[in-house]
Amino acid sequence: MLHVALRDQLSIQTWLVLGASIQSLLLLFIPRQYVIAPSIFILLYTITRTALQTLKWVSYSPTPAHIQGRYSAMPPLSLAEGEPQPMVVFILGFDSSHPLGKLGPGLKELGQFFLEIIKEAEDNRSTSGYLGTSGPMLTMDGDSSNALVTITYWRSLEELEAFNKQGAHLRAIQWFNSTREKYPHIGTLSLCFSMCLADEIGIMHELYNVPAGHHENVYYNYRPFGLVNTSYLVDGELGEKELVKAEVVKEGQGLESSYGRMKRGMKA
């Protein structure tokens, strides 16, 4: 995925100008046919492959693979005997206004802190209440994708608040506060609940504390995303806690309607 990360640092216009400039320089030193041939070959190959896949003469497998059919992601039935569960949805991420985008100074350190926070939450699920994450998503509202947004899922607001007051998250806040003058181009959608950074940095967060029976999901021929990637601690047969992935429930199990999914197919 490195090429994807590099691709989205600059606008399409910048990449086109950069490519044209490199090819123009090569034409000064290398015979024209050797410079033009690779571009023509790659273009023809791409067009041919896309056409064959569209005509279904060549198989096409998207990455990640889609889950076929209509389905919902539910907490395991063994969790509170299948009763609807509450959930906290916490949206966070970071943004850069530096000309180099996410390659700007300080963004590598900030990204590393984010990875440490998620890893610490995963390693301490019993106390952090961490359930899972959507993975980073690029925002598309600028001329280049210099912002990342992530949807994370937690068991309760109390556990999330307690987790954010210590460990990797606290170290990230301390680092950010100590370097915000050095790296003024870094903005953040949220690394804390309170307004812990200067107003001019542009901090915000979105947090939704959802009661049991007030959230649902449905997918159709869609890749594993969101609640599908959550995992839950349940009581094992020997009394120990086991980590169980969300249950992918297909049609025909009382979850056809939005109401049924919110109540897990049970009547009120």
C-alpha positions, 0 to 999 in steps of 0.5 A: 500500500506504499504506492497508495500513500505516496500517490495521495500526497500530491494533486493530480495536476502536480503528478501530471506535471512531474511525470511530463517533466521527467519524461522530457528530461529523459528525451534529452539523453535517451532515444525517443523510442525507448522513452515512449515505449514503456508508457505506451505498453503500460497504457495498452496493458491497462486498457486491455486488462480492464476491457477483458475484466469488464467482459468477464473474459478475465476474472477480477478479484477486488482487494479486500475480497467482498462478502457476497450477499446481504448481511449484517454484523452483530455481536456474538450470540454468546455475549449477554445471550444475544441481547442488543449491546450499547456502543461508542463510536469515536471518529478521529484522525489528523490533517496536514496543511504542509505542502508535502502533505502527510510527508511533512515534518512531524506527521510520521511521529504523529502517525506512529503515536496513532498506531501505538494507541490502537495497539495498546487498546487492542492489547488491553481490551478487557479494560480499554473497551476497544472493539475495533476500527474501520482503518484509516480513510483518506478524505476527498475534500481537498486537492490532495488527500492530506487528512486521515479519518478513522472510525473506532468502536468502543464498549462504553464511554467510561472505558474510553475516557479512562483509556485516553487519560493514560498510556500511549494516548497521554504521551501523544497529547504531551508530545503534540502540546510540546511540538505544536509551535514547531509543527503548526501545519499539523491539525487533528480531528481529535486526540483528546476529549477536551480542547487541549490544544490551541484554538488556532490548530482547529481541533474537533472530534465526533463521539456518539454514545449509542444505547443498546438497540439504537444502532444497526448495519446492513451490507450487500456484496461489500468488503469487510468494513466497520462493525464487521471488523470488531471483536468482543470478549466473551466468557469461554467454556473454562471461565476465561475470556475469549476474543470472538469476532463479530458475527456475520449474519445473512438474510433469513434470521429475523434481521431483514428490517432495520428494527429487527437488526437494532433489536437483533431480530427479537420483538420488543 
